[in-house]
Structure formats: structure tokens, C-alpha cells
């Protein structure tokens, strides 16, 4: 139960100054007003109840063990807190989509101006109306084949342009763009601003997806928003939006809510990522790729050097063997050719010498016969001359004899 804060020494004259300036004594400060609202809320008989009934949404446990969830009915929502000390006394296992009856006390938290139910006990009374709608929509989509794993399309390994469907001023847009840029600074991102909750959200989301699907240069469409109460995410469980996502020609990624949030849009999409911060994993990590390329380059250089060295060694051995074999074969051929040439040359030369010798011998025989005939002629001539001389002498002698006689 809240209590009015005591004004400090500086606030008293300040209030007086404000009263004088504003022309009224009905001036109060936020803390005083919060204390008064807390007193009214927590003590008003009209606000007492035994149970308040609604559907559990955005259920979770804080780090200090307190259970927090929203209780929704229609368009209204109230926050509920079950302190860690009371968790063991609550029989119900809370989960989003349950319809429960909660008993407890209203509490106005002055620090942030929020109204909560401090839960004493919870009774499960059935499946919530929206949970029934969710299951019905899921059954329709499953029957039409929109949830079949075979219908999922593979994302491009290195998209050049990504179409981002989200609220342009949201944290989801900042987280998604940051995660994409951290991994691949050169990727082109087209942000299509659209509401992600409320009455206009579904038509806007469908139009944005269709427009990006018609853009020829968009390689992947990402639909994203941050976390929120279950009621805030309901547009992503509507069948018309799911059908638009399924019928695109461009691969679709859905990143809606927190890790535990499951939407039908995420089930229909070609790929679901946990949060907007995880959107970056649909693009390659350029830094990691560069490091991997450098590693592969070193491995390639090492492998290349090893292969070249082994190959050169093998080729050198083969070349040596081939050279020896070729040289031996060539030498054998040359020796055979030389022997053949030698035999041919010697035969030709001997034949030529033999012919020359025969010719010379024939000439020699002719010359010898000529010399012999010449010698016979000379001897005959000498004999004839001698005979003529003798005959002359005889004639002379006879003449002398005749003269003398």
C-alpha cells in the first residue's frame, strides 16, 4: 500500500511558488499523486475481487525468480506478478494461451506508474479463446501444406540486397540492420516502414511483403519486430499474412519476438530466426570468410609447394630415367649406324682401292710389257746396228781388199 511522500525543505517553498504562479492551491508532485493513486487503488472497495479471468500472455520468470505475465481479455491487459516466495503454492503450470483465474491484490507501482495484480493463486479454467484461434489457424495452414518442410526454399548463400519489413523507428530495425552490417558491411538493405501491431498492421505487412517481392533486385525478404505481449504478436498468426509469405517468389525470413516466441508466420517462412539480432546470420560473415580464405590460401600455398616439390622430384626421376634410356637407345642406334656406316664406307673404300689397284696393276702390266717390248726393240736395233757396223766393216775391208788387189 502506497504512502504519501513527505515534502523536503526545498519542495515546500517550490510548491508555494508554483501555487502562486499557477493561481491555484491544487498543485501536487508526481510522487504524491502516485501515492494517492496507490491508496485509492489498493483500498477502494469497488476494486476488490475474488478472481480476475483472462488469457496468459508474455509469460516469463525474472532473474530473481519472480513470475511475470500479462492477463488479457478482449483488448484489455493487466500485468500480474507472482513473487518467488509464492511460486511453490501455485498449482497451475502457466503457459501462454491458457485461460486462468487469478486471485490476489491490486498494486500500483509508483516508480513507473503501472498497475499490477500481486498473485496469490492461479486456477486454470481452460484454453484461451485466442489459443483456440491459433490452433485453428495452424490446422488450416497445415491442411493446405503451408507448414510442410518440403515447401521451404533455400536462402541465397550471399544475398546482395535484403528487403526489411519492420517499423522504421523500432529497436528491431536497428538490431536487424546492425547485425547484418556487422557480418557483411557491403550488403544493400531496403527498409520498408510498416506498423507491426494494431488494426492496420496486417494489411500494411502484406502490402510491404508483396511490394518487395515484386522488386527484381531483392534477394531475401525479412519480416521482423521485437518482443512484446502475446496480443501484440497476434497479427503474425493470421492466415492471410501467412499465405502472402508462402506465395512469394522471393525467399522469406521471419524474426519476430524473443527466443521463446513462436508465430505461424515463422512456421510458414522459409527460415525463422530467433530475434531481430539474429537476422545477421542470413548473410555471410565477411570477416570470417576473409580469415578462412587466408587460411585456405596458406594451406593452398603449402599444398602447392608440397605437390610441386613431389611432382618435380617425380618428374626429375622420370627425366633422369628417360634421359638414360633415351641416351642408351640413341647411343646404341648411333653405334649401329656408325658400324653400318663404317662397314659401308670401308667396303666402298676397299672396293675403290681394289678397282684402283686393279687399274694400276693393269697399267703396270701394260707399262712392263711396253718396256719389255721397247727393250727387245732396243736390243734388236743394237744388234742390227752392230750387224750393220760389222757389215760396213766387212764391206770396207772387202773394198780395201779389192783396191789393194
C-alpha positions in Angstrom: 0.0 0.0 0.0 1.4 3.3 -1.0 2.0 6.2 1.3 2.4 9.9 0.6 6.0 11.1 0.5 7.0 13.8 3.0 8.0 17.1 1.2 11.6 18.1 1.7 12.6 21.6 2.7 13.2 22.7 -0.8 9.9 21.4 -2.2 7.7 23.4 0.3 8.7 26.9 -1.0 8.7 25.5 -4.5 5.1 24.3 -4.2 4.2 27.7 -2.8 5.9 29.5 -5.7 4.0 27.2 -8.1 0.7 27.8 -6.4 1.2 31.5 -6.6 2.3 31.3 -10.3 -0.4 28.9 -11.4 -3.1 30.7 -9.4 -4.3 27.5 -7.6 -3.6 25.6 -4.4 -4.4 22.3 -6.1 -0.8 21.6 -7.1 0.9 18.3 -6.4 4.0 16.4 -7.4 4.3 13.1 -9.2 5.3 11.1 -6.2 2.5 12.5 -4.1 0.0 11.7 -6.9 1.4 8.2 -7.3 1.0 7.6 -3.6 -2.6 8.9 -3.7 -3.4 6.7 -6.7 -1.9 3.7 -4.9 -4.1 4.4 -1.8 -7.2 4.7 -4.0 -6.5 1.6 -6.0 -5.4 -0.6 -3.1 -8.1 0.5 -0.7 -11.1 1.0 -3.0 -13.9 -1.4 -2.1 -15.2 -1.3 -5.7 -11.9 -2.7 -7.0 -12.0 -5.8 -4.8 -12.4 -9.2 -6.5 -12.1 -12.9 -5.7 -10.8 -13.8 -9.2 -9.9 -12.0 -12.4 -10.2 -14.1 -15.5 -8.2 -13.8 -18.7 -5.6 -15.4 -21.0 -2.0 -15.7 -20.1 0.4 -13.8 -22.4 4.1 -12.9 -22.4 4.8 -15.4 -19.5 8.3 -15.5 -18.1 10.5 -15.8 -15.0 12.8 -13.0 -14.0 16.4 -13.4 -12.7 15.2 -13.1 -9.1 12.7 -15.9 -9.5 9.5 -13.8 -9.8 6.9 -14.9 -12.3 5.6 -12.2 -14.6 2.8 -12.5 -17.1 0.0 -10.4 -18.7 -3.6 -11.3 -18.3 -5.6 -10.3 -21.4 -9.3 -10.3 -22.3 -10.6 -8.6 -25.4 -8.4 -5.5 -25.9 -7.6 -5.1 -22.2 -4.4 -6.2 -20.5 -3.2 -6.2 -16.9 0.2 -7.2 -15.6 0.5 -9.9 -13.0 3.4 -10.8 -10.7 3.8 -13.9 -8.6 6.7 -13.4 -6.2 9.2 -16.2 -5.9 8.1 -16.9 -2.3 4.6 -17.8 -3.6 5.5 -19.9 -6.6 5.5 -23.1 -4.7 1.9 -22.6 -3.5 0.6 -22.0 -7.0 -0.7 -25.3 -8.5 -1.1 -24.1 -12.2 1.7 -24.5 -14.7 1.4 -21.2 -16.5 1.9 -21.0 -20.2 0.9 -18.5 -22.9 -2.6 -19.0 -24.3 -4.1 -20.6 -21.1 -7.3 -19.2 -19.7 -6.8 -18.7 -16.0 -8.5 -17.2 -12.9 -6.1 -15.2 -10.8 -6.7 -14.2 -7.2 -4.6 -11.6 -5.5 -4.3 -7.9 -4.7 -4.1 -4.9 -6.9 -0.9 -2.9 -6.5 0.1 0.4 -8.0 3.8 0.7 -8.6 4.6 4.4 -8.2 8.1 4.3 -9.7 6.8 3.6 -13.3 3.1 4.3 -12.8 2.0 0.7 -13.5 -0.9 -1.3 -12.1 -0.4 -5.0 -11.4 -2.1 -7.9 -9.7 0.1 -9.4 -7.0 -0.8 -13.1 -7.5 -1.8 -15.3 -4.6 -3.1 -18.2 -6.6 -3.9 -19.3 -10.1 -6.6 -21.7 -11.3 -6.5 -23.0 -14.9 -10.0 -22.8 -16.4 -9.4 -23.8 -20.0 -7.7 -22.9 -23.2 -7.9 -19.3 -24.0 -10.1 -18.1 -26.9 -7.1 -16.8 -28.9 -5.2 -20.0 -28.3 -8.1 -21.8 -29.9 -8.0 -19.4 -32.8 -4.2 -20.0 -33.1 -4.7 -23.8 -33.1 -7.5 -23.5 -35.7 -5.3 -21.3 -38.0 -2.4 -23.7 -37.6 -4.6 -26.6 -38.6 -5.8 -24.7 -41.7 -2.3 -23.8 -42.8 -1.1 -27.4 -42.2 -4.0 -28.8 -44.2 -3.1 -26.5 -47.1 0.5 -27.6 -47.0 2.0 -24.3 -45.9 3.8 -25.9 -43.0 5.4 -28.7 -45.0 9.2 -28.7 -44.8 9.4 -29.6 -48.5 7.9 -26.2 -49.3 10.8 -24.3 -47.7 13.1 -22.6 -50.2 16.9 -22.3 -49.6 18.2 -18.9 -48.9 20.9 -17.5 -51.2 24.3 -18.0 -49.7 25.4 -14.4 -50.4 22.4 -12.1 -51.0 23.2 -8.7 -52.5 20.0 -6.9 -51.4 17.7 -7.6 -48.4 14.2 -6.2 -48.1 13.5 -5.5 -44.4 9.8 -5.2 -43.4 9.5 -3.6 -39.9 8.8 -0.3 -38.1 11.5 2.1 -39.2 11.8 3.6 -35.7 11.9 0.3 -33.8 14.7 -1.3 -32.0 14.1 -4.4 -34.2 15.0 -2.4 -37.2 18.2 -1.1 -35.5 19.1 -4.6 -34.3 18.5 -6.3 -37.6 20.4 -3.7 -39.6 23.3 -3.7 -37.1 23.6 -7.5 -37.2 23.6 -7.5 -41.0 26.2 -4.8 -41.2 28.4 -6.4 -38.6 28.7 -9.5 -40.7 28.5 -8.0 -44.2 29.1 -4.3 -44.5 28.6 -4.3 -48.2 25.1 -5.8 -48.3 22.3 -3.5 -49.5 19.3 -3.1 -47.2 15.9 -1.7 -48.2 13.8 -0.9 -45.2 10.0 -0.9 -45.8 8.4 1.0 -42.9 5.2 -0.6 -41.7 3.2 -0.9 -38.4 3.8 -4.3 -36.8 0.8 -4.3 -34.5 -2.7 -2.8 -34.4 -5.6 -2.8 -36.8 -3.6 -1.6 -39.8 -0.7 -3.9 -39.3 -1.8 -6.9 -41.3 -2.7 -5.0 -44.5 0.4 -3.0 -44.2 2.6 -6.0 -43.7 1.0 -7.9 -46.6 1.5 -4.9 -48.9 5.1 -4.4 -47.9 5.9 -8.0 -48.5 4.2 -8.0 -51.9 6.0 -4.8 -52.9 9.4 -6.2 -52.0 8.6 -9.5 -53.7 7.9 -7.5 -57.0 11.3 -5.8 -56.7 13.6 -7.7 -59.0 16.8 -6.9 -57.1 15.6 -8.1 -53.7 17.1 -11.5 -52.9 15.6 -12.1 -49.4 12.7 -10.6 -47.6 13.0 -10.3 -43.8 9.9 -9.6 -41.7 10.9 -8.6 -38.1 9.7 -7.0 -34.9 10.8 -7.0 -31.3 9.2 -8.9 -28.5 6.0 -7.9 -26.8 2.9 -9.3 -25.2 1.2 -12.2 -27.0 -1.6 -9.8 -28.0 1.0 -7.7 -29.8 2.2 -10.6 -31.9 -1.2 -11.9 -33.0 -1.0 -10.3 -36.4 1.8 -12.8 -37.2 -0.6 -15.7 -36.6 -3.2 -14.5 -39.1 -3.7 -16.8 -42.1 -3.9 -14.0 -44.8 -0.4 -12.8 -43.9 0.9 -16.4 -43.7 -0.4 -17.1 -47.2 1.2 -14.0 -48.6 4.5 -15.1 -47.1 4.1 -18.5 -48.5 3.2 -17.4 -52.0 6.2 -15.0 -52.6 8.7 -15.9 -55.3 11.4 -14.4 -53.0 12.7 -16.4 -50.0 11.2 -15.1 -46.7 12.8 -14.9 -43.3 10.7 -14.1 -40.2 12.4 -12.8 -37.0 9.6 -11.9 -34.5 9.8 -11.5 -30.8 12.1 -13.2 -28.4 13.7 -16.7 -28.3 10.5 -18.3 -26.9 8.0 -16.6 -29.2 6.6 -18.9 -31.9 4.4 -17.5 -34.6 2.6 -19.1 -37.6 4.4 -16.6 -39.8 7.7 -18.0 -38.6 6.4 -21.6 -39.2 5.4 -20.7 -42.8 8.5 -18.7 -43.7 11.4 -20.3 -45.5 13.5 -19.7 -42.4 12.8 -18.5 -38.9 15.5 -16.7 -36.8 15.1 -16.3 -33.1 15.3 -12.5 -32.7 16.0 -9.4 -34.8 19.6 -9.5 -33.6 19.9 -13.0 -35.2 18.9 -11.7 -38.7 22.6 -11.2 -39.5 23.2 -14.9 -39.8 21.4 -14.9 -43.2 24.4 -13.2 -44.8 27.9 -14.5 -44.8 30.4 -13.2 -42.2 32.8 -11.4 -44.4 35.5 -11.2 -41.7 35.2 -14.9 -41.1 35.3 -15.6 -44.8 38.3 -13.4 -45.2 40.1 -15.3 -42.4 39.0 -18.6 -43.9 40.2 -17.5 -47.3 43.6 -16.5 -45.8 43.8 -19.9 -44.0 42.9 -21.7 -47.3 45.4 -19.6 -49.2 48.2 -20.6 -46.7 47.0 -24.2 -47.0 46.9 -24.0 -50.8 50.4 -22.5 -50.9 51.7 -25.2 -48.6 49.9 -27.9 -50.5 51.0 -26.4 -53.8 54.6 -26.2 -52.7 54.4 -29.8 -51.5 52.7 -31.1 -54.7 55.2 -29.1 -56.8 58.1 -30.4 -54.9 56.9 -34.0 -55.1 55.9 -33.6 -58.7 59.3 -32.0 -59.6 61.0 -34.9 -57.8 58.9 -37.4 -59.6 59.5 -35.7 -62.9 63.2 -35.3 -62.2 63.4 -39.0 -61.6 61.4 -39.8 -64.7 63.5 -37.4 -66.7 66.7 -38.9 -65.5 65.5 -42.4 -66.3 64.1 -41.2 -69.7 67.4 -39.4 -70.4 69.4 -42.5 -69.5 67.1 -44.7 -71.5 67.0 -42.3 -74.4 70.7 -41.8 -74.3 71.4 -45.5 -74.2 69.0 -46.1 -77.0 70.4 -43.2 -79.0 74.0 -44.4 -78.4 73.0 -47.9 -79.5 71.4 -46.5 -82.6 74.3 -44.3 -83.3 76.7 -47.1 -82.7 74.7 -49.4 -85.0 74.5 -46.6 -87.6 78.3 -45.9 -87.1 79.1 -49.6 -87.5 76.9 -49.8 -90.6 78.4 -46.6 -92.0 81.9 -47.8 -91.2 81.3 -51.1 -92.9 79.7 -49.4 -95.9 82.5 -46.8 -96.0 85.2 -49.4 -95.6 83.6 -51.6 -98.2 83.2 -48.8 -100.6 86.8 -47.6 -100.0 88.2 -51.1 -100.3 86.3 -51.6 -103.5 87.5 -48.3 -104.8 91.1 -49.2 -103.7 90.7 -52.6 -105.3 89.5 -51.1 -108.5 92.3 -48.5 -108.4 94.8 -51.3 -107.6 93.4 -53.4 -110.5 93.6 -50.4 -112.8 97.1 -49.6 -111.6 98.1 -53.3 -112.0 96.7 -53.3 -115.4 98.6 -50.1 -116.2 101.7 -51.5 -114.6 101.4 -54.7 -116.7 100.9 -52.7 -119.8 103.9 -50.5 -119.0 106.0 -53.6 -118.2 105.0 -55.2 -121.4 105.7 -51.9 -123.2 109.1 -51.7 -121.5 109.9 -55.3 -122.4 108.9 -54.7 -126.0 110.9 -51.5 -126.0 113.9 -53.3 -124.6 113.5 -56.1 -127.2 113.3 -53.4 -129.9 116.3 -51.6 -128.5 118.3 -54.9 -128.3 117.2 -55.8 -131.8 118.2 -52.3 -133.0 121.5 -52.5 -131.2 122.1 -56.0 -132.8 121.0 -54.6 -136.2 123.3 -51.6 -135.7 126.1 -53.9 -134.7 125.4 -56.1 -137.7 125.3 -53.1 -139.9 128.6 -51.9 -138.4 130.1 -55.3 -138.9 128.7 -55.5 -142.4 130.1 -52.0 -143.1 133.4 -53.1 -141.8 133.2 -56.1 -144.0 132.4 -54.0 -147.0 135.2 -51.6 -146.2 137.5 -54.5 -145.8 136.4 -56.1 -149.0 136.7 -52.7 -150.8 140.1 -52.3 -149.4 140.9 -55.8 -150.5 139.6 -55.1 -153.9 141.5 -51.9 -154.1 144.6 -53.5 -152.9 144.2 -56.4 -155.1 
